[in-house]
Amino acid sequence: METRRRRPAEPEDVAVDPAAVCTLPADGLADRMAWIRQEILPHAVETVPLEHGLAFELAAAPGLSETLDRLIAVERECCSSLVFARAASPRSGRLRLEVRGIDPDAAVFRSLRLPAGPRGPRR
């Protein structure tokens, strides 16, 4: 079995188990993921792999900016080693949420079943 080498400043086991960096109990993590699926993912139009992360391109909608800000605030409390931020989208009519500090191929992203972006990972 090949062992993946940890990159500097990358939390150990992140690619295998993103819950390793989350301080929420298992049921809290499940509730958070359900909230993300209900409130944010319906707006997802594309995902873009980033070095050490992933960007979610979302169709702008009333109240979505505030929802993203709320998500960022609560994620900072439980996943302090990850960086959640709203960023300017290169496309008009979209909002962009970037999550950095985690492998873009991490199981947590695959579990969200998001639409794949046109670009491959930038490494």
Number of C-alpha atoms within 10 A of each C-alpha: 3 4 5 10 7 12 9 7 9 16 17 17 16 20 20 14 13 18 17 14 17 20 14 17 11 11 9 12 15 12 13 16 15 14 13 16 16 11 14 17 19 12 18 18 15 16 22 21 23 20 14 21 22 23 22 27 26 21 19 15 11 7 8 16 15 10 14 20 15 11 19 19 13 14 19 15 12 15 18 14 17 19 15 24 18 16 13 13 15 10 10 9 11 17 22 24 22 20 21 20 19 25 23 23 16 18 15 18 16 10 9 13 10 16 14 13 15 10 10 10 15 11 7
